[in-house]
Structures are given as C-alpha cells and as structure tokens.
Amino acid sequence: MQNSENLCQKLKNKQFVITVEISTPKGADISNSIEEAKKLYGIADALNITDCPMANMRMSPIALAHLLQNHLNIETIFHLTCRDRNLIGLQAELLGAYALGVRNILALTGDDPKRGDVPQATGVYDVDSVGLVKIAKSLNDGFDYSGNKLESSTNFCIGTTANPNDLRPESIEKLKTKIESGASFIQTQPVYDEEILYGFLDAVKQFDIPVLVGVLPLKSYKMALNLNEKVPGIEIPEKIIDRLKDGEKGEGIKIAIEFINKIKDKVGGVHIMPLGKTDIVVDIVNGVKNMRQNDIEEVL
C-alpha cells in the first residue's frame, strides 16, 4: 500500500487514520471509480467500498476493492452485509476476498431489500453483524462456521459500526459483544456535535478500541433538514442548521473542517462520506492541515 503499515497496524500505533467511502458502479465499467479514487492517493489511508447501500443493486464491493488496490496501490475496506448471502456464501466471499488481497472488512447486517431498487428480492440474514464478526474471526483462527479446520487461515482486520447518538444500554452491550467476538475497530454513523461524540467515547473507552468518526459533509440547509427528518440515527444540532441557512456556499465544508480539528486528538481517525464528491475530501483534509498549522503557529 502507500506505506509498509496496514490499516490495523496504523490504528494500533495510534496514527490518525482517514478513510473515505466510495460506492461501487451500477454497471461493469470501473473507469470513473478509478479516476475518483486517484484523487485520494496520499490523502486517504483506506477506501471504504460499499455493499449495495440502501439495498440498491451495484457491483460487488470485493471486486472493486481488489481492482482499486491493484490499479492504485490504495488500501481498501470492503463492506459485507448479511442480507444477500447465506452462511456458505458469506464464508466463501470472505475467503475469496482474502485470496484477492483484500484484508479489511466492515461487517454489516444490511438494509431491508424492500427499501431498494429490487424490492422483490429476499433478504437472507442467516446471521446479523454480530454473527458476521464471529465468522470472520473464526476464519482468522483457522476454522469455518461449523468448526471444521481450514486448509489455511485468514488475517482480516475486522471493523464494526456504532451510532454515537444511541447510548442505550442494549446498544452498548451489543457493541461490546461485537468487540469481544473479534472486531478491532469501530466506524460510526455521521455525528455533528462533539459533545455527543465525547459522550459516546466515554461510553466505549472501557473497550480500548480505535474509533473512526463518521463525517458526512453537508452540502446545503435543505440536505441537513432532510437528513434530520428522514435518516434514522442522524441528529444535526440546530446551531449547525442555522449556520447552513445563513452561511455562504461551502459552509458545510467549513463545518466539517472545524469538527475534525476539534476531535482529531481524541479519536483514531475519521471516515468521510462525500456522496460521490471526492474533491470535497481533498478540500476538507487540506483545510484541517491548514487549521492545525495555524494553531501551532499561534502557540509558538
């Protein structure tokens, strides 16, 4: 990859990690995906490749992850959902991904097919995200789901998800189960209030696990309202909505830069979700670097 350390090594060494989400194409041509990913070389430590998000049919995330790694030498994290594959298929996909050199996984339960563009599809859900973490860990240990010994084991870096806005005891307990089952890093849903994030970090500090904070840049006042109203798990504070309402073009990027700068020393990294606008990621990362440099100069 871009240097000798892989994602899990960077996280263990307390390096600040930047991952960026990329959707797979709805077709067989990956040229646009390659062009977008090129912009992130030297900026992102890893690219998150989504698995048919919102249950909309797209290319296999494992295929795109492998191709991007080979074309661009950028590390990837492939999302894998329990929605579309039974226990045999999940294990087969994981072994195939590992053979192709894709070593980082984000374990997800997956959206209900009825929400997507193939509503007549059947959701499998032999296991949920907890079960998928267990499966990946079992393969790392050299055994399949049924306890049969593998001819060779894997060494996946296993990620799981969490919602900083949800601190219910049952949610924290489920997260604990996933970590005890083998997850080695957490990737959160988008959060916009550092105080909410700090409350979450306090709740999970007992687990001693790296947290990559979800950052979804807000393009407009209207987008913020829609997210608040229609996307479960996302809570955008009134002060942020007011800034977008009264601010100039690019206010959402400024908000993201300020937020990352505030939390940078308290988390393992950030996971940026640019919704296809890769140039935004470059602006945000450069903005954080410039703001941090200005802070250092002021101290000196």
Secondary structure, DSSP 8 states (H G I E B T S, - for coil): --SS--HHHHHHTT--EEEEEE---SSS--HHHHHHHHTTTTT-SEEEE-SSGGG-----HHHHHHHHHHHH---EEEEEESSS--HHHHHHHHHHHHHTT--EEEEE----GGGSS-TTS----SS-HHHHHHHHHHHHTTB-TTS-B-SS----EEEEEE-TT---HHHHHHHHHHHHHT--EEEEEE---HHHHHHHHHHHGGG---EEEEE-----HHHHHHHHHHSTT----HHHHHHHHHS-TTHHHHHHHHHHHHHTTTSSEEEE--TT-HHHHHHHHHHHHHHHHHHHHHH-
